[in-house]
Amino acid sequence: MGQIAQGQPLVELKHIKKSFPGVKVLEDISIQFFPGNVHVLLGENGAGKSTIIKIIAGIYQPDQGEVVIEGTPRYFTNIRQSQELGISVIHQELSVIEDLTVYENVFLGRELKKGAFADSDRMIKETQKLLDDIDIDIDPKAYIRDLNNGAKQMVEIIRAVSQNSKMVIMDEPTSSLSDHEVMSLFKVIQKLKKENVAIIYISHRLQEIMEIGDTLTVLRDGTLVRTLPVSDVTEDQMVKMMVGREISNYYYKPVTPKEHEEVLEVKNLTRGNAFKNVSFQLYKGEILGVAGLIGAGRTEVMRAVFGADPYDSGECFLYGKPYHAKTPKDTIQKGLGLIPEDRRAQGLLLEKNVKENTSLAALYETSNHGFIDFDWEKRESIEYIKRLGIKTPSELAITKNLSGGNQQKVVIAKWLLAESKILIMDEPTRGIDVNAKSEIYELMKEFVEKGGSIILVSSELPEVIGCSNRIMVMREGVVSGFLDETEATEERVMSFASKETSDKNVKEG
């Protein structure tokens, strides 16, 4: 690190411009990417990072400008053309095939053959070697549908790096990885660098960028702010370049309510091997953080409380009254909302527009004998677009075309419009930039100041500590401890999350 790479770039963008209907996405972008160099693209959601990598990969074509590969201008019309020139992409949205095995996904489209038939034994052996090289324990014969998101992401990574690529593009590769998996990814990156592979790396985790990045290009609103060595910049300077100003009071934590007015209680909730005897309370006007390692059972508990998944035994109470939600419809009517871990698969109808997504949870209550009030739907969606600062050409824009941060705001708008009193927020800022994060913390602040209550599930310890009045820590499906804001440190949370605990350590929530 220290100097921007020299010599002939592997890939060069020259004066690239790109627009979509009503939106200018890239304006005069010129960047060089060199072999053996980790080149980080940093910017807010909507800054143009994903568009750049899709142009390099051949998914999009530039309106103006050139993509030059190893000194030769190229015009790709599909992704296969870029793959043939050695460019692999690990997309933020998982593209593994659920009904195939791990080894079948790794060798998809380039199967090893024994005569006319696929050589399964050899592909299993090769996949096992790739996994062993980076110390990842996944069965090559396991079906993708049976893996968690982190393991699926590792399969994507293995597939990309096994193709002897000249360039590997990684779009938010660590957003669903455990700490161990992140370290394995960093091993992969070091190996690729030694093999003189060019790497484009997109991440919102600034500490991660400082650790593995060589060169940094900062983008803002589709324009290039600056390209410089990572070693020449601090995290604060990165934020300032990215958003055009300094962000102060980043996290928001409400004042702990003096009166403990209980709004939600969960007693001894249990389901198979997923979670056991989980008990906690949530009070009016507070944020209860839920921490734990990936696989601790946090998401499973919250989906059961919301009624999205069944549970075997235990009780749930809202405002002192017992409820057993068989479907989310029951809890929505009681004022409970869930912002799910996977917003694209579970929180949004991606092919529908912003208006339809915003009104979704409130349609039943506002319909007139089963008929949608379209005037109300349009009026309210426009109001929430303004209130939440959702960047969209109009309420009729298709939701999948919005950036991740703006998609997340649409999910939040849906629950605010449904007049939810309790919000379960599962990884609400995963994969979104620091500016969008600060805006979501501001929305959380407004929500609790108006008497709402929030359960915040987060894998980012600074976030869960910075925003929560109390923290419930889970480990392997059980509650391992509670910490109030005065005693919560990263070390204490990790101690509860990763070590065996006895019942005496578990303070009542």
N, C-alpha and C positions, 0 to 999 in steps of 0.2 A: 504493500500500500504506500501511498504518498504521492506518486506521480500518475497522471493520466497516461494510459498505455500509448506506445508509439508504434510506427510501422504501418503496414497496410491493414485497415479494418476488415474484419470478416463481413460485417454488414454495415452499410452506411445509408442513412436517410438524408435526402437532399431536398430541402424546401417543400416538405410534405404539407398539403392542405386537404382537409376532409370535412364535409358537412353532411348532416342528415336533414330531412325536411323540418325547417323551422329552427334548427340548432347548428351553430358552427362549432365543430368539435376540435379540429386541429388547425392552427394558423402558422404556416411557415416554420415547420419543425425540421431541424437539421441535427442529427446525432450520429456519432461513430461508435461502433461496438467492436472490441478487439478480442482476439483469442487469449485464453488464459486469464480473463479479467471478469470480475463480478461487477456488472454495471447495474446500479439500482435506479429504478424510476420511482420518484416520490411525488405525490401530489394528492390533493383532496379527491374524493369520489367525484367523477365528472371532469377531472382535469385533462383526461385524454390518454391515460396510461394504457388501458385495455384496448383502445382503438389503435394505438401504435403497434402493440404486439399482434393484433389481428391483421393489420396491414402487412407486417413482416411475414406472417404465416400464410397470407393469401386468402384469408376469410373476407376481408374488405379490400377494395381497390382505392388508391388515393385519387382525389379529384385533380390534383396537380402534384408535381414533384416526382422524384425517382427513388426506387429501392435498389441499391447497388450491392450485389453479393460477390465478394472476392474480386472486386474491380469491374464486374460486368453488370450493367443495368438489367433488371428483371421486371417483368410484369406478370404477376401470378393471378390466375383466375380461380384457383382452388388450392386447398391445403396440401393435396398430394404433391403438387409441384414444388412447394417449399420443403416438404419432407424429403423428396428425392435429392435436394441440395444440402441435406443434413440439418434441417431446422426442426426441433421437437418442442412442443408446447405442453406445459402442465397447466391446465386452465383452473380458474378459481371454482367453477362449477364442475363437479366430478363427472367424468365421462366414461368411467368403467361400466361394464355391462353386468348387471346384477345376476343374471341367470347363467353366467359362465364362471368357471373356477379362476383362481388367482393366476395359475400358469397360462390358462387360455387367454386371459386378458393381457398378460405380459407379451405374449407372442401373437396377438391378434393381427391378422393381415400379413404375417411373415412367419408362418408356422414352419417348424423344422420337420423335415420329411424323412421317411425311411421307404425308399421306393416311391410308390404312388400314395402312400398313406402318411398321416401325421404321426410323428415320433413322440408320443406322449411321455414316455419314460425320460427321453433326453430333455424335453422341455421342462419337466418337473425338476430334474437334476440341475439344469441351468438356473431355473428360478430360485431353487433352494440356495445355490451358491451366491446369487445376487443378494438374497436376504441375509445370508450368513455374513457376507462381506461388511454389511453395515449394522450387524447385531440386531436384527428385527425378527421377532418370533411370530411368523405367520405361516400356516400350513399352505404350501403351494396348491394342494388339492381342495382347499376350502372354497365354498361358493361365496362370491362377493356379497350377496344379500345377507350372509350371516356375519359379516364383519362390521365393526363400528366405523364411524366416519374417518377417524385417524388412520386406521389400517387401510381403508379404501384409498385414502390420499397417498399412503406409502406405496401402494400397488401402482398408482398413476406415476409416481416418481420413478419407481423401478423400471416401469415400461419405457418411460422417456429416456432414461440414461442407458438402457440396454441396447439402444438403437445405433450406437457408435455415431452419435450426432456431432456436428461441428458447433452447433449452438443449441443450448437448452434454455427455454424461456419459462420462468416460474412465476405464476400469478397468485400471490397470497398463499404460498405453499404451506405455511405453518398455522393457518387460521383454525384448523381442527386437529392439530397434533398435540400429543402429550410432550412433556419436557424431554423424555427419553427419545421420542420420535424426532423431535427438533434436533437433538444432538446427532442422531443418525443422518438426518438430512444434511447437517453441516459437514459430516464426514463425506457424504456424496459430493458436496460442492468442492471440498478440498481435493478429492480424487479427480473430479472433472477439470479443475484448474491445472493440476499436474499434467493432465493429458491435453492441455492447451485448448480446451473447449471454451467458447465464449458463453457467458451466462448473463441473461437479463433477469433481474430479480425485482419483483414488486412486493412491497410490504409496508404496512402502516406502523409496524413495531420498530421504533427508532433505535432501541437498544440492540436489536437484531441487526439492523443496518450497520451500526458502528462495529459490530463484531465480525461480520463477514464481507461487507462491501468494500470494493476498491475505488470505484468511480460512482459519482452521484449526479443524476440529472433531475432537477426540480421543475415540475410543470405546474402552471396555474391557469385555469380557464382556457385550456387548449393552446397556450403559448409556452415557450421555453424560458424559464427564469434564469437558470444558470447550470453549467456542467463544471464539476470540480472534483478533486480527490476527496474521498470520505474522511481521510485523516486531517483535512483542513477545516472541518466543520464540527460544531457542537450540536447536540440535540435541540437546544433552544433556537439556534440559528436555522436548523432545518425547518422547525415549525414556523418561524417568522417568514422564511422564503416561500413556504408552501401556502400560507394563508394571507400573507401580505401585512400581517400585524402580529403582535405578541398576544398569546392567550393567557390571561390570568384567571385565578379562581377556577381552575380546570374542573376539578370534581365538585359535586354538590352533595352536602350531607345535611338533612333537616335537623332542627333542634329536637332533641329527644323529648317526646311528650311527657309532661308531668303526670297526667292522669293516664293510667294504663287501661284504655277502653278497648277491649278485645273485639276484633272484627272477624278473625278466622282462627279456628283451633283445629289441629289435627292430632288424633290420639291413636298410637299403636298401629299405624298404617303398614300393611304387609302385603307383598305380592311375590310369591315363589322365591326365586333366587335374586330378584332385582332389588328389593329393599325389605327391611324387617323392623317392625316396632318403631316406626318414625313418628315422633311427637314434637309439635312446636306450636307456638302462638304468634299471631301477628296483631299489632296494635294500630289503632287509628293514627294517621299522620306520621308513620315511621317507615323506614326502609330496612327490611330484614335481608341481610346478605346471606347467600348460600354458597359455600366454597367446598372444594374437594377436587381430587384428581379425576381425570377422564375415567369413566367406568365406576364412579362412586355411587351412582344411582340418583343424582340430583334431578336430572331431566325426567326420569321415570316417575319419581315422586310427584313432581309438579304436574305432569300430564294426568296422573291419577286423581289429584286434587281437583283439577279442572274438568274431569269427566271424559277426557280424550282416550284414556286407557282404563281397563278395569283393575280392581284390587281384590285381594282374597279376604282380608279382614281389617278391622279398625274402624274408626269413626271420624267424620268431618263435621264441623259446626260453623255456620255463618251467622254472625251476630247472635250467638248463643243458641241457635236452632239447628238441630241435626239435619244433614242432607246427604243423600247418596246419589250423586250425579251419574246417570247412566249414559248421557251424551252431553257434549258441550252446550247444547241448547239450554239445558237445565241451569247451568251455572251462569251463562250469559244473562239470562233473565233475572238472576240474583245479583248481578252487578260485578261478576268476576270476568276478567279478560286474560288471555295468554298470548304473549309475544314469543313464538316458538324459537327453538335453537336454530332450525333451518327455515329461514323466512321464505326462501324461494319455493321449497317443496310443501311447506305446511302453513305459511302465513299469508300467502298471496295467490290470486288467480292471475298468473303472469300474462296470459293472453288477453285478459280483460283490461279495461282502461282504469285510470286513477279514480274516476268518479264511482265506478262499480265496486272497486275494492274498498274505497273509503266507507261506503254506505252498507257494506255487506252484513255486518253484525247488528245493524239497527233496522234493517228492512222489515223484519217481522213485526216489530213494535210500531212502526210508522205506516205500515201498509193499510189501505182502506178496503176491508173485506177481501184481502188477498191481492189487491192491485197496488202496484208501486206508484208512489207519488213522485213522478219524475221531476217536477218543479222543485220539490223539497230536496231531492237527491242532488240536483245540479247546484242549488243555492248553498247547501251545506258543504259539498265537496269543495267548491270554490273558496268558501270561508276557511276551511281547514288547510287548504293549500297555502292561503295567506298566513294563517296563524302559525303554522309549523315551518314556514319558509321552504316548502317543497319546490325544488327546481324542476319544473315541467313546462313544456310549451302551453299546455292547457289541461283541463280536467279530462279531456278525451284522449290524452296520450296513452299508448299501450304501456302497461306497468313494467314489462320486461326490458323496455328501452331506457328506463331510469337507472341512475347509478345506485350502488348498494346502499349508500346512506339515505338517499331519497326514497328507495323502496322501503327501508326500515321506518322512515317517517310516515309512509302511507299505512303501514301496519299499526303504528301508534295512533294515527288519526282515526282508524277504524274503531279502536276501543274507546277513544275519547268521545267520538260521536255516539257510541252505544251507551254513553254515560256510565262507564264502569267505575266502581268505587275501589276495587282492588285489582292491581295489575301484577301478574306474574311475568317478569321479564327475563327470559332465558337467553343469555349471551347477547344482550341488546346492541352491543357496539362491535361485535365480531366483524372484522373485514371492512370497517369503515374508518375514514380518516379523522384526524384530531379535531378538525373544525366541526364535522358532523357529530362527533362524540360530545363535544362541549355543548352543542345545541340539544342533543338528547338529554344530557344531564340537566339542562335548563328546563326542558319539558317535564322531567321527573320532579324538579323543584316546584314548578307550578302545580303539578298534580297533587303532591302531598300537602302543599300550603292550602289547597282548597279542601283538605280533609280526606284525600285519598290515601291508600296504603300500598306499598310496593314490596314484592319479593324479588330480589335481584340475584339471579344465578349467574355467576361469572367465573371464568377460569383465569382472569387477569387479577392477580392479588392486589395491585395498587388500586384498581377500580373498586373491588369489593370492600377494601378497607377505607378508601377515600369517600365512599358514598353511603355506607351502612351505619345505622345506629347500633345494631347487634348483628353478629355473624353466627350462623349455624354451619358447622363443618361436618361433612359426611365422608365416610370411608367404607368402601366395600358394602354399600347398601344399608349401613346403620349410621345413626347420628353419633359422632365421636366427641362432640363438645360444642358449647356455646361461649362466645366471647362478646363482651360489650365494647363500645368504641374506645374506652379508656385503656383496655388491655390488649387490643387487637394489633399485632405486628405480623409481618410476613413470616417470621420465624415461628411464632406461636400457631398461626393458621396452618403452616406446613407440617408442624409437629403433630397436630390433631389429624391432618389429612393423610399422613403417611405412616404413623406408628400405631401399634396396638394400643387400645384404650380400654380401661375398665369402667364399669358403671359409675364409680365414684367420681370420675372425671367429667361426666356428662351433667352439667348444670341444667336445671329445668329451663326450657325456653320461655 
